[in-house]
Amino acid sequence: MNKIFWQSPSNIALVKYWGKHGIQLPGNPSLSFTLSECHSSTEISWKEGNGKVDLLFDGERKEQFTARARDYIRSIESQLPILKELDLHIDSVNSFPHSAGIASSASAMSSLALCLCSLEEEITGKKLAEEEFFQKASFLGRLGSGSAARSVYGGFVSWGKSDQIPGSSDEYATPLAVEIHESFSDMRDTILIVDQGIKAVSSRAGHKLMDRHTYAKERFKLANKNFSDLIKALKKGDHVNFIRIVEAEALGLHALMMSSNPSYILLKAETLHIIHRIRAFRELSCVPICYTLDAGPNVHLLYHGKDSAEVEEFITQELLLYCNDKYRINDHIGTGPRKL
Ligand code: PMV
């Protein structure tokens, strides 16, 4: 049997992708940074066959994930026709809890897309230039999960057409092509796990509710503004505006959920306690920390490497009591996927 193995990280969006149209095309440009410790390791082995897909997730057969992988692979057969003539065995392992609002579909789908691109190269013997290879992986990852488009690159990454970024596209992500102020080069993200349970409402259902959302039009307009303002802040090293935009995006995402029809709430009481503590700590200490949220109750605490000792003390003394079993994951900005 032939094998390919990629490890691909999750990412945390600072300007959120929420709402889509067409085939996984975003309603607005989004901006994230890629993580390092939260990743999926995916191995694909293959033999000649007729398109069968078998999957192990964290060492177990899970029908729901297998069905999703099968549907996904079928949906990209026109891009990778070779898949019709192969039987695939996929073995994927996550370094962090899935479906808990840490973008696990981003790492899982990007690692799968990267494996499929490598597999195609291996079988056809046609090697793409590096830039083309990652663009294709981003394109294919996007078709599995929008946020996966951003996970094929390290550092700050944008996805979605914007006047601010030459060469940007709704079809795939690109590394953020602007010079970032050095003070943002050592971003830390401590993920405070409030709840490890499966999300009550999937991202897929959440995106769908944006189709008829009363605030959709305004949201897309605001996201475009936040996107360009955040880029300005990243260039200048402007921490005040960075914090303002990132936190507004986090609460804005959940405000959209709470005001959708039907409405739903993914935040927990502990999430709000943590947010209040972070704000109070920032005011008192003047350390430029802030929070963001994904589609779940867990809090991503963002700060700079130089402040880590002070922030660690704050986490242990004031935040861990709100975490499930005092569980948190210390992560940081990463360099992107690795082929093994
Ligand atoms: O990639 P999806 O379809 O799971 O959507 C991700 C949506 C958010 O994580 C909430 C925001 C984002 O941009 O990653």
Boltz pocket constraint, residues with backbone or C-beta under 6 A from the ligand:
constraints:
  - pocket:
      binder: B
      contacts: [[A, 11], [A, 12], [A, 13], [A, 15], [A, 16], [A, 17], [A, 18], [A, 30], [A, 103], [A, 105], [A, 106], [A, 145], [A, 146], [A, 147], [A, 148], [A, 203], [A, 204], [A, 207], [A, 253], [A, 293], [A, 294], [A, 295]]
      max_distance: 6.0
